[in-house]
Amino acid sequence: MTLYDWTMMDDLTTALKEKAKALGFNMVGIVPAVPGKRLDAYLRWIDHEYHGLMGYMARPDRIERRQHLPAILPGVQSLVCVGLDYHTA
């Protein structure tokens, strides 16, 4: 990537984070669209049938999506994750 590409990406990241904050999210991050670090633990959890009555968690299409994110959105490279800390007290 060129310096221009990095600058454009940095500008986009900043704009996305600012927009998320403006929408009321107090946590925002951008991560690579790769399987999670704990995917193996999740798969073992499913193998042990710890998902109980939540059968949708063990469906082959759901597992495929967790292992290969482009199955959900072809060409995906990054994910924007937001969080909202809601105080109930």
Sequence and secondary structure as in RCSB ss.txt:
>XXXX:A:sequence
MTLYDWTMMDDLTTALKEKAKALGFNMVGIVPAVPGKRLDAYLRWIDHEYHGLMGYMARPDRIERRQHLPAILPG
VQSLVCVGLDYHTA
>XXXX:A:secstr
  HHHHHHHHHHHHHHHHHHHHTT SEEEEEESS  TTHHHHHHHHHTTTTTT GGGG HHHHHHHH GGGTSTT
  EEEEEE      
